[in-house]
Amino acid sequence: MSAVSYNKQQDYDVETVKRIQRTVGASADGKWGKQTVKQIQAWQRAQGIAADGKVGPGTFDHFKKVWVRDDEPSGEEELDDVAEGEDPHDDDDDDDEASDAPPRVLSVGQAFAYFDADADLREGDSGDAVLALQNDLFAFGVCDDSPSGKFDKATTKAVVAFQTAARAEDRISAYARKRVRVSFGQAQAGIVDAPTRAEIRVWKQAGFRCQSGDFVERRVRVARLGSVPRSSAVLVEVPGTGGKTRLLHRLAAVDLAQLVAACKQDIGVELLVQSGWRRHRWSSRKQYEQYVTKKYGSVKEGRKWLAYSSPHETGLAVDFGTGGLEPKSKTAAKQKKTPAYAWLIANAYRFGFTPYKREPWHWEHPLSLRAWTTGLSDWRLSDEDE
């Protein structure tokens, strides 16, 4: 019996299936499929148990053991709160408009390689191929929208932006900004035609992306991605301050290691993470609003001092705690004069990290929803590639 059929027979409720999917790094659509089984097998191997993709009593017991830790405090939930004597949050500080509803899940399969298909995509189209395209456009750096699977005006604008970028020599690849020989020529503006699909393939194969400047914010939002639980397979340990490890999304962790090594080589400063992933601290928005209303008199006032959610919940944000950097707004002006901050301004973009300019210690690593969910790079030519 196939693993898909076996798992369906276990009759787990939809929310349990979604929790399993979030844990192993699969799209949480509540449906058993080949991609979910593939991710379960990888998770089982990491756990040292039989990697058959089947969630029987033994494997389910392993899931329950790791889920216990999801509700344990990380000890850093209050780091986004404003300390006494510090300035209150501004409207862009935190993700307080985030909904408790999860973002749209991703379908996977043959549509991943839409760029190899003999079919144009244009405004008005919809489906998995459009969803895959939208994730690629985000990865390339030409849009910040959440993937919807609908080719709307915003998608048309993003395709035009990609076509424009493809005609320029400037690229970021292999941790460097470089100039390349342009081969992209005639294409229908805003339409993913044959020349555009071929160029998308080139970018994915070469790992190209673009960015308008070296020091540009591109905020990570819980509303666009969601909060990742501690049990998720996409979280890995990274070196932290005080000899302790912190958790970070594994794709961000790969680039962080390269950033840390480059900084140490260039200026002799070893950047260590003081805070990485943090657990979402509220059970619901209602609980949050009741708490801040009681403490501060209103939700509007409470938001200035107490965060509902944080980019750290995505596993894509780090607070550095060495090189003169520390998560304290009182010393922000002093931190901005350090060699470490100057180095980050000039170089962090090469490693996929973007600033939050108000906080010199805080840096983020934007990912497409697909890459964030699965922990697999967008620069792949097949959904079967790791």
GISUL-V337679 format. One record per helix or strand. SS is the DSSP state (hx for helix, st for strand). FROM is the first residue (numbers start at 1). TO is the last residue. Records with the same first field share a line. If there is no record, write none. Layout:
SS: FROM-TO / FROM-TO
This chain:
hx: 3-9 / 14-24 / 34-47 / 57-71 / 77-80 / 110-116 / 128-140 / 153-166 / 194-206 / 241-243 / 250-267 / 285-296 / 299-302 / 311-314 / 329-335 / 339-351 / 369-374
st: 121-121 / 126-126 / 150-150 / 170-173 / 176-179 / 192-192 / 209-209 / 235-240 / 245-249 / 273-275 / 317-320 / 354-355 / 362-364
